[in-house]
Amino acid sequence: MKKIDKRVRKYQCTGCVSDPNSGCYAQGGETGNIACSKHTPGTLMSGVGVFLLGLPKGFCRLGECTTPVNIFKSYADIEDLNLMFNIHCWKHLTEDGHTLIRGFMPRKNEPYLFIILEDCLSKINCLEITAADIDGMD
């Protein structure tokens, strides 16, 4: 659990209102989701809204997102989820070898963010965002 806790801390706890030291950690609701279900992002920027400090530009802005972060150990953990009506928009491989997926759920009219703790870019059909692309974002 230490390895997972470190990743949850990196991606979620930074800037969290609940407890930035991960002391309040409670596993996410979906099967295989190791994200903290008590996470409440507390970093606010005028004109941007609430965002997540532990993620790069393009993936950190939440918008109208009710479940901000979903973290999975492997791509196999999301294969069983009913994602048929969700649209993956962007994918990015972090320096740590983790895959970030930014997407949209048209039925709920809200964005989503998946963090998969492995390189699974080849399994995801959407636009790949490179480090240079992220550097060029506003």
C-alpha positions as CSV (number, residue, x, y, z in Angstrom):
1,M,0.0,0.0,0.0
2,K,3.0,2.4,0.5
3,K,3.7,2.6,-3.2
4,I,0.0,3.3,-4.0
5,D,-0.3,5.7,-1.1
6,K,2.7,7.7,-2.5
7,R,1.0,8.0,-5.9
8,V,-2.3,9.0,-4.4
9,R,-0.4,11.6,-2.4
10,K,1.3,12.9,-5.5
11,Y,-1.7,13.2,-7.7
12,Q,-4.5,14.0,-5.2
13,C,-3.3,15.1,-1.8
14,T,-1.3,18.1,-2.9
15,G,-3.7,21.0,-2.5
16,C,-6.5,18.9,-0.9
17,V,-8.7,20.6,1.6
18,S,-9.4,17.4,3.5
19,D,-5.9,16.4,4.5
20,P,-2.8,17.2,2.4
21,N,-0.9,14.4,4.3
22,S,-3.2,11.6,3.2
23,G,-4.3,10.8,6.7
24,C,-8.0,10.7,5.7
25,Y,-7.5,8.3,2.7
26,A,-10.5,6.2,1.7
27,Q,-10.4,4.1,-1.4
28,G,-12.5,5.2,-4.4
29,G,-15.8,3.6,-5.2
30,E,-15.3,1.8,-8.5
31,T,-13.6,-1.6,-8.5
32,G,-9.9,-1.2,-9.0
33,N,-10.0,2.6,-8.3
34,I,-7.4,3.4,-5.7
35,A,-8.0,7.1,-5.7
36,C,-9.0,8.8,-2.5
37,S,-12.8,9.2,-2.4
38,K,-12.5,11.9,0.3
39,H,-10.4,14.2,-2.0
40,T,-11.5,17.8,-2.2
41,P,-9.4,20.0,-4.4
42,G,-8.9,23.3,-2.7
43,T,-6.6,25.3,-5.1
44,L,-8.5,28.0,-6.9
45,M,-7.4,30.4,-9.6
46,S,-9.4,33.4,-10.9
47,G,-10.6,32.7,-14.4
48,V,-9.7,29.0,-14.2
49,G,-11.6,27.6,-11.2
50,V,-10.5,24.7,-9.0
51,F,-7.5,22.7,-10.2
52,L,-5.3,19.8,-9.1
53,L,-1.7,20.8,-8.2
54,G,-0.3,17.3,-8.7
55,L,-1.1,17.1,-12.4
56,P,0.3,18.8,-15.5
57,K,-1.5,21.6,-17.5
58,G,-4.4,20.2,-19.5
59,F,-5.1,17.5,-16.9
60,C,-5.3,19.6,-13.8
61,R,-8.3,21.8,-14.5
62,L,-11.5,20.2,-13.3
63,G,-14.3,22.2,-14.8
64,E,-17.8,20.8,-13.9
65,C,-16.3,17.5,-12.6
66,T,-18.1,15.7,-9.7
67,T,-15.5,12.9,-9.5
68,P,-12.2,14.6,-10.1
69,V,-9.7,11.8,-10.2
70,N,-9.8,8.0,-10.8
71,I,-6.5,6.2,-10.2
72,F,-6.1,2.6,-11.4
73,K,-3.1,0.2,-11.1
74,S,-3.4,-1.1,-14.6
75,Y,-5.4,-0.7,-17.8
76,A,-7.1,-4.1,-17.0
77,D,-8.8,-2.3,-14.1
78,I,-10.8,0.0,-16.4
79,E,-11.6,-2.6,-19.1
80,D,-14.5,-3.9,-17.0
81,L,-16.0,-0.4,-16.4
82,N,-18.9,0.5,-18.8
83,L,-17.1,3.2,-20.7
84,M,-18.9,2.7,-24.0
85,F,-20.6,6.1,-23.9
86,N,-17.5,8.0,-22.6
87,I,-15.1,9.7,-24.9
88,H,-11.3,9.7,-24.2
89,C,-10.0,13.0,-25.6
90,W,-6.3,13.3,-24.5
91,K,-3.7,10.9,-23.3
92,H,-0.3,11.6,-21.9
93,L,2.6,9.5,-20.5
94,T,4.2,11.1,-17.4
95,E,7.9,10.9,-16.6
96,D,7.0,8.2,-14.0
97,G,5.5,6.0,-16.8
98,H,1.9,6.7,-15.8
99,T,-0.9,7.3,-18.3
100,L,-3.2,10.2,-17.9
101,I,-6.5,10.2,-19.7
102,R,-8.7,13.3,-20.0
103,G,-12.2,12.6,-21.3
104,F,-15.8,13.6,-21.4
105,M,-19.0,11.9,-20.3
106,P,-21.8,13.2,-22.6
107,R,-24.6,11.6,-20.7
108,K,-23.6,13.5,-17.5
109,N,-22.2,16.5,-19.4
110,E,-19.0,16.5,-17.4
111,P,-15.3,15.7,-17.8
112,Y,-13.3,12.9,-16.2
113,L,-9.7,12.1,-15.5
114,F,-8.1,8.6,-15.3
115,I,-4.6,8.0,-14.0
116,I,-3.4,4.6,-14.9
117,L,-0.2,3.6,-13.1
118,E,1.4,2.0,-16.2
119,D,2.2,2.8,-19.8
120,C,-0.9,1.9,-21.8
121,L,-0.9,4.6,-24.4
122,S,-1.1,2.0,-27.2
123,K,-4.4,0.7,-25.8
124,I,-6.1,4.1,-25.8
125,N,-7.5,5.7,-29.0
126,C,-7.3,9.5,-28.7
127,L,-5.0,12.4,-29.1
128,E,-1.6,12.0,-27.4
129,I,-0.4,15.1,-25.7
130,T,3.4,15.4,-25.4
131,A,5.5,17.3,-22.9
132,A,6.1,19.9,-25.5
133,D,2.3,20.3,-26.0
134,I,1.9,20.7,-22.3
135,D,4.7,23.3,-22.1
136,G,2.9,25.3,-24.8
137,M,-0.5,25.3,-23.1
138,D,-1.9,28.3,-21.2
